[in-house]
Amino acid sequence: MEYIWPIEEHWNHRQVKTILNSSDVKENWRNISDAIKSLSWNDIVNLHNSEYADKQKSISKALNESLQLELISLGARNKVEIFAEKPFNKAPYIIEQKLENIAIDYVFGHYNTIPWKISRLAASMMSSNLEKSIKTSVGILILVDKELKKTGNFDSGIGTWEQAVDYLRVFDNQWDAPILLLGLRDPGIFQIEDKRK
């Protein structure tokens, strides 16, 4: 599986490129990158066809499950509370996954969730008057690019990597934390069709 790389200046949010190469993040980032690259689109399509094709039209659930399992195999924790204080120690103040000092989230749903997911990642890093449960140095938001949106048969309202880049530019000063937008590329080897009843 390939993703949009290298980081260009217009989406090098809060110098995330430098942070990913820092001594306390570099190894975890390399492991995450290698894990994502090792995922097989054929396996994801087969998972979709066997488990999800009759329930939904897009590849989102198979993609989400495959990514989560791969990151769990690295030691990532799932559904991690950002804050220790009640009532902020439950949803919606939870990041999808955390590997050491890297917070990870996904957007395979509506584009309106992009700002909230970025805000949540930023909250895991930025100082707060609430007691934190975790400490992170960088956030990674995984999205599909606009071509994979078509190929994967996602709904028209799904958020894309391109939209997330625009959000970062518009709301730059509100998210004072390094966020990597990791855009999954369309491999050009499949096309998902809606087979729901």
FIMI-699440 format. One record per residue (C-alpha): residue in three letters; x, y, z; chain. Coordinates in pm, whole numbers, m for minus. Layout:
% residues N
+-----+--------+--------+--------+----+
!  aa !     xx !     yy !     zz ! ch !
+-----+--------+--------+--------+----+
! ALA !      X !      Y !      Z !  A !
...
+-----+--------+--------+--------+----+
This chain:
% residues 197
+-----+--------+--------+--------+----+
!  aa !     xx !     yy !     zz ! ch !
+-----+--------+--------+--------+----+
! MET !      0 !      0 !      0 !  A !
! GLU !    144 !    337 !   m100 !  A !
! TYR !     70 !    678 !     46 !  A !
! ILE !    134 !   1037 !    m63 !  A !
! TRP !    497 !   1119 !     m1 !  A !
! PRO !    722 !   1314 !     40 !  A !
! ILE !    576 !   1587 !    262 !  A !
! GLU !    557 !   1920 !     81 !  A !
! GLU !    572 !   2258 !    251 !  A !
! HIS !    201 !   2340 !    211 !  A !
! TRP !    110 !   2040 !    431 !  A !
! ASN !    422 !   2026 !    649 !  A !
! HIS !    202 !   2122 !    944 !  A !
! ARG !    403 !   2259 !   1237 !  A !
! GLN !    720 !   2109 !   1086 !  A !
! VAL !    589 !   1753 !   1109 !  A !
! LYS !    860 !   1643 !    864 !  A !
! THR !   1128 !   1740 !   1117 !  A !
! ILE !    938 !   1584 !   1409 !  A !
! LEU !    905 !   1249 !   1228 !  A !
! ASN !   1284 !   1240 !   1195 !  A !
! SER !   1353 !   1334 !   1557 !  A !
! SER !   1523 !   1075 !   1776 !  A !
! ASP !   1220 !   1007 !   1997 !  A !
! VAL !    977 !    954 !   1704 !  A !
! LYS !   1185 !    825 !   1413 !  A !
! GLU !   1180 !    452 !   1493 !  A !
! ASN !    806 !    439 !   1568 !  A !
! TRP !    730 !    637 !   1252 !  A !
! ARG !    946 !    402 !   1044 !  A !
! ASN !    762 !    101 !   1191 !  A !
! ILE !    422 !    257 !   1116 !  A !
! SER !    529 !    347 !    762 !  A !
! ASP !    665 !     m4 !    697 !  A !
! ALA !    349 !   m162 !    840 !  A !
! ILE !    123 !     43 !    614 !  A !
! LYS !    339 !    m27 !    308 !  A !
! SER !    327 !   m400 !    385 !  A !
! LEU !    m53 !   m413 !    364 !  A !
! SER !   m185 !   m592 !     56 !  A !
! TRP !   m470 !   m437 !   m140 !  A !
! ASN !   m565 !   m788 !   m259 !  A !
! ASP !   m608 !   m896 !    105 !  A !
! ILE !   m817 !   m587 !    181 !  A !
! VAL !  m1041 !   m645 !   m122 !  A !
! ASN !  m1080 !  m1012 !    m27 !  A !
! LEU !  m1173 !   m911 !    329 !  A !
! HIS !  m1429 !   m665 !    191 !  A !
! ASN !  m1579 !   m927 !    m39 !  A !
! SER !  m1599 !  m1196 !    228 !  A !
! GLU !  m1711 !   m988 !    529 !  A !
! TYR !  m1856 !   m653 !    423 !  A !
! ALA !  m1974 !   m646 !     60 !  A !
! ASP !  m2331 !   m743 !    153 !  A !
! LYS !  m2350 !   m484 !    431 !  A !
! GLN !  m2202 !   m172 !    277 !  A !
! LYS !  m2088 !    m41 !    m56 !  A !
! SER !  m1740 !     96 !     23 !  A !
! ILE !  m1415 !    m66 !    123 !  A !
! SER !  m1396 !    147 !    441 !  A !
! LYS !  m1456 !   m127 !    702 !  A !
! ALA !  m1206 !   m367 !    547 !  A !
! LEU !   m951 !    m89 !    516 !  A !
! ASN !  m1005 !     27 !    874 !  A !
! GLU !   m983 !   m327 !   1014 !  A !
! SER !   m667 !   m407 !    818 !  A !
! LEU !   m491 !    m90 !    930 !  A !
! GLN !   m590 !   m136 !   1294 !  A !
! LEU !   m478 !   m498 !   1309 !  A !
! GLU !   m145 !   m415 !   1145 !  A !
! LEU !    m76 !   m136 !   1394 !  A !
! ILE !   m186 !   m354 !   1687 !  A !
! SER !     77 !   m605 !   1574 !  A !
! LEU !    334 !   m328 !   1633 !  A !
! GLY !    204 !   m279 !   1987 !  A !
! ALA !    m37 !     10 !   1925 !  A !
! ARG !   m316 !     59 !   2178 !  A !
! ASN !   m677 !    100 !   2060 !  A !
! LYS !   m936 !    357 !   2176 !  A !
! VAL !   m705 !    563 !   2395 !  A !
! GLU !   m840 !    826 !   2635 !  A !
! ILE !   m681 !   1170 !   2594 !  A !
! PHE !   m794 !   1307 !   2931 !  A !
! ALA !   m798 !   1154 !   3278 !  A !
! GLU !  m1080 !   1371 !   3416 !  A !
! LYS !  m1447 !   1277 !   3397 !  A !
! PRO !  m1651 !   1331 !   3184 !  A !
! PHE !  m1370 !   1394 !   2934 !  A !
! ASN !  m1217 !   1045 !   2965 !  A !
! LYS !  m1456 !    881 !   2719 !  A !
! ALA !  m1594 !    931 !   2370 !  A !
! PRO !  m1568 !   1161 !   2190 !  A !
! TYR !  m1233 !   1243 !   2355 !  A !
! ILE !  m1065 !    923 !   2245 !  A !
! ILE !   m806 !    869 !   1973 !  A !
! GLU !   m830 !    555 !   1762 !  A !
! GLN !   m478 !    427 !   1824 !  A !
! LYS !   m152 !    521 !   1993 !  A !
! LEU !    193 !    378 !   1938 !  A !
! GLU !    433 !    509 !   2202 !  A !
! ASN !    434 !    888 !   2141 !  A !
! ILE !    238 !    886 !   1813 !  A !
! ALA !   m141 !    941 !   1808 !  A !
! ILE !   m322 !    787 !   1510 !  A !
! ASP !   m672 !    842 !   1376 !  A !
! TYR !   m866 !    765 !   1055 !  A !
! VAL !  m1117 !    945 !    838 !  A !
! PHE !  m1310 !    702 !    620 !  A !
! GLY !  m1639 !    885 !    680 !  A !
! HIS !  m1791 !   1226 !    611 !  A !
! TYR !  m1560 !   1519 !    541 !  A !
! ASN !  m1715 !   1712 !    833 !  A !
! THR !  m1533 !   1477 !   1070 !  A !
! ILE !  m1189 !   1590 !    947 !  A !
! PRO !  m1167 !   1904 !   1166 !  A !
! TRP !  m1281 !   1711 !   1473 !  A !
! LYS !  m1028 !   1430 !   1416 !  A !
! ILE !   m746 !   1682 !   1367 !  A !
! SER !   m859 !   1869 !   1679 !  A !
! ARG !   m859 !   1547 !   1877 !  A !
! LEU !   m506 !   1459 !   1762 !  A !
! ALA !   m391 !   1812 !   1848 !  A !
! ALA !   m556 !   1787 !   2192 !  A !
! SER !   m346 !   1480 !   2267 !  A !
! MET !    m31 !   1693 !   2221 !  A !
! MET !   m123 !   2048 !   2322 !  A !
! SER !   m122 !   2174 !   2680 !  A !
! SER !   m460 !   2179 !   2853 !  A !
! ASN !   m616 !   2274 !   3184 !  A !
! LEU !   m745 !   1914 !   3198 !  A !
! GLU !   m527 !   1633 !   3328 !  A !
! LYS !   m403 !   1416 !   3043 !  A !
! SER !   m402 !   1036 !   3031 !  A !
! ILE !   m140 !   1028 !   2756 !  A !
! LYS !    152 !   1221 !   2617 !  A !
! THR !    213 !   1233 !   2243 !  A !
! SER !    460 !   1415 !   2017 !  A !
! VAL !    295 !   1387 !   1677 !  A !
! GLY !    m43 !   1297 !   1526 !  A !
! ILE !   m112 !   1097 !   1211 !  A !
! LEU !   m447 !   1121 !   1033 !  A !
! ILE !   m502 !    852 !    770 !  A !
! LEU !   m733 !    932 !    477 !  A !
! VAL !   m793 !    822 !    119 !  A !
! ASP !   m695 !   1037 !   m176 !  A !
! LYS !   m965 !   1151 !   m419 !  A !
! GLU !   m886 !    871 !   m667 !  A !
! LEU !   m913 !    599 !   m402 !  A !
! LYS !  m1242 !    757 !   m295 !  A !
! LYS !  m1381 !    664 !   m639 !  A !
! THR !  m1210 !    327 !   m670 !  A !
! GLY !  m1310 !    220 !   m318 !  A !
! ASN !  m1674 !    316 !   m386 !  A !
! PHE !  m1691 !    557 !    m92 !  A !
! ASP !  m1992 !    787 !    m48 !  A !
! SER !  m1972 !   1125 !   m218 !  A !
! GLY !  m1943 !   1301 !    121 !  A !
! ILE !  m1638 !   1110 !    244 !  A !
! GLY !  m1342 !   1319 !    352 !  A !
! THR !  m1029 !   1300 !    139 !  A !
! TRP !   m664 !   1378 !    190 !  A !
! GLU !   m698 !   1679 !    m39 !  A !
! GLN !   m978 !   1824 !    175 !  A !
! ALA !   m774 !   1767 !    491 !  A !
! VAL !   m483 !   1963 !    342 !  A !
! ASP !   m724 !   2251 !    280 !  A !
! TYR !   m851 !   2232 !    640 !  A !
! LEU !   m494 !   2252 !    772 !  A !
! ARG !   m432 !   2564 !    569 !  A !
! VAL !   m755 !   2733 !    679 !  A !
! PHE !   m734 !   2644 !   1049 !  A !
! ASP !   m356 !   2641 !   1080 !  A !
! ASN !   m337 !   2854 !   1395 !  A !
! GLN !   m603 !   2654 !   1579 !  A !
! TRP !   m397 !   2334 !   1567 !  A !
! ASP !    m61 !   2419 !   1719 !  A !
! ALA !     69 !   2061 !   1703 !  A !
! PRO !    249 !   1859 !   1434 !  A !
! ILE !     m4 !   1658 !   1231 !  A !
! LEU !     84 !   1429 !    940 !  A !
! LEU !   m192 !   1382 !    684 !  A !
! LEU !   m125 !   1036 !    545 !  A !
! GLY !   m311 !   1002 !    216 !  A !
! LEU !   m357 !    647 !     89 !  A !
! ARG !   m310 !    625 !   m287 !  A !
! ASP !   m531 !    442 !   m534 !  A !
! PRO !   m321 !    145 !   m655 !  A !
! GLY !   m515 !    121 !   m981 !  A !
! ILE !   m565 !   m256 !   m954 !  A !
! PHE !   m930 !   m288 !   m844 !  A !
! GLN !  m1272 !   m122 !   m853 !  A !
! ILE !  m1526 !   m184 !   m575 !  A !
! GLU !  m1890 !   m218 !   m684 !  A !
! ASP !  m2197 !   m191 !   m464 !  A !
! LYS !  m2330 !   m544 !   m404 !  A !
! ARG !  m2561 !   m473 !   m113 !  A !
! LYS !  m2908 !   m622 !   m134 !  A !
+-----+--------+--------+--------+----+
